[in-house]
């Protein structure tokens, strides 16, 4: 910062310089905070593309994938074997999500939450999430583990939530809850992958052809019907 001594043209330049410095400091602070949670590469691209790194409301697609039977794995295998299975599981999930510009927002034990459309905007987040779900549905069975995958879409708040020294970048909205419930319900379907009508309606025509309707139902813990579709087998 520099001291502003006068209200002349020079003074205006000094004021402008101070504002620029303050803006750069705030940007760097947000980059540092944000990068701890989503990775330096993601935050670098978000800043370069002038995306919000503090939080806003936007349309996204959510993919929730949940591993089944991890508790049983822990009782029948050695700890290092369980860790190897989980690492292989998450590696496949991360690779497929990254390939379509998604963000792994959270690892929750033996589950993962992926976001498409935040913090990096994508032209078609729903199609990207649905394509990722189909790819995972084809790849994960080779690990000889069971799982459930759910995809939904809609408006969410995406940003940092928490206290100043305990921020977490997260997404909050009904689409997140619906995707989690669909992942749970998908464990009863042969293909282990389900999506909501909200996600399918937002996808392009090419992606919609890969999905077949299974009607609608009220998912566990919800009050409204969800239209359910699964990949064409």
N, C-alpha and C positions, 0 to 999 in steps of 0.2 A: 504494500500500500504506500501511497505518497500523500503528503499534506496538500490540501487545496487552499491556495493563498488568495485567489482573486476570482471575480465573476466574469472575467474576460474570456476570449476564445481559448486562451491557454488554460484557464480555470475549468472550462467545460471539458477540455481534453484530459485534464487531470482527473476529473470526476468520472469520465468514461473509462479511463484506465483502471480506476479503483473498482468500478462495477465489473469490469472484465476479470480482474484478479479474483474478486469475490465469487464470481460465477465459476471460474476454473477450480477454485478451492472446493466449492460445493460439489461440482461434478466429480472431482477426484475423491471426495469423501464418500459420495454415493457409490462410485465405482469400487472403492475398497470394501465397503460394507456389502454391496450387492455381490461382488465377486467371490466372497467367502461362501456364498450359498449356491450360486449357479455356475461358478467356474469363470475363469478369466476370459476364455475365448467367447463365451456367450455374452458377457457384459461388454467386452470390447466391441462386438458386432452391434449390440444394442445401442451403445453410445454413438458409434459411427453412423447408424441408421436413424439417429435422433429419436430413439424410443425411450419411453419413460422407464427409469430405473428406480423410482420410488413407489409408484403404484397408480393404477387407474382402472376404470371399468371398461371391459371390452368383450367381444365375442370370441370364444375359444372352443376348442374341442378337448375333451378329457378322456384319457385312457387309463384304466385301472387294471392291473394284473396281480393276481393273488395266487401264490403257490399253495397247493393242498397237501396236507400230510407231513409238513416239516417237523411237527412234534414227534410223529411216529418215526421219522428218519433219525431223529436224535436218540431214540431208544433202541434202534436196530443197527446203527452204524457208529463208527468211531467219530469223534469230533472233527478231525481233519477231513474225513470223508464227507461229512455234512457241509463243512465250509466249502469244499471243492464243488459240490452240487450247487450250492447257493451262488457261488462265484460264476459258474457256467451259466446258470439261469439269468443272473443279472447282466452278465456280459452280452448275452443274446438280446435281452430287452434294450439295453443301452445302445447297442449297435443299430438296431432297427429304428429306434426313436431318433437317434442322431441322423440317420440317413435321410429322414424326412423333416429335418429342422425342428424337431420337438425338443422339449426340455424335461428331463427327469426331475420333477419337483421334489419328490420325497422317496426315500426307502423306508418302509415301515416293517421291520422284521423280515418277513418273507413276502412282502408285497411292495409294489412300486406304483407311484402316481406320475403320469406323464401329461404334459400340457402342450398343446399345439396352438400357436397364435399369441403366446406371451412368454417371455418379454419380447421376443422377436415376432413381428407380424408376418403372417404367411398369407398367400393369396387364397388358399383353400384349406383351412385347418381341419375341417371335418373329413375331407377326402384323405388327407394325410394320416389322420388318426385311424380311420377305417382301414386304409391300406396297411398300416403298421399292425393293426390287430389281426388281419388276415395272415400277414407274414409270420407273426408270432405263433398263431394257431397252427401253422405248418411246421415251424422249426422246433418249438419247445417239446413236442412229444418225443423227439429223439433222445432227450435227456432221461426218459423213463420217469418223469415226474408228472403229477396231475396239477391242474391249474384252472383258473377261471379268468376270463378277460371281459371287461365291459367298457363300452364307449358311449359317451353322451356329448352334448354340445349346448352352448347357450351363453348368456351374459354372466360374467363373474367379476369380482374384484381381484386383481392380480397385483401384488406388491408386498412391501415389508410390513409385517405385523409383529408387535411385541414392544418390550422396553428398549431403551436406547442401546443398551449393551447386550441385548438378547433378541435382536431382530431375527425374523425368519421370513424368507420370501415364500409366499404361498398363494394359493388361489381359493377364493371363498365364493360359493354359489351353489344353486340347486343342481347344476350339471355335475358337480363333483360328487355329491351324494348319490345321484342317479347312476353314475358310472360305477361306483363302489357296489351298489346293490345289484347292478347287472352282472358284475364280475362274480358275485356270490351265486346269483341265479344260474350263471353259465356253467357252473360245476355240475348241473343236472342235465346239460345238453351234450350230445355226442361231440360236437366240434369245439366245445368249451369256449366259444366266442359269441357274444351278443352285443347288439347296439340298440340305441333308442331311436324312436322316430324323429326326435329332434336332430340327432346326428345325421341320419340318412337324408332328411329333408334339406339339409345344408350342403350335402355332398354333390359333386357333379354327376352327370348322367352316366359316365363311364363307370365310376365307382359303384353307383347304385345297382348296376346290373349284376354285381357280385354278391348281392344280398337277397335273401328270401324272407318274407314276412311269416311270423309265428303268432300273429294276433296281438292282443294286449292283456295286461294283468296288473294288479296292484302289487308292487314289489314290497318285500319285507321292510317295515318301518316307514312306509310312505302311504299317503292318503289318496293320491291320484293314479289313474291308470297310465302305464307306460307301454307304448307300442314297441314290440320286440321283433327284431330281425336277426338272422344268423347268416353266415357265409354260405353261398351255394356249394353244395358238396358234389 
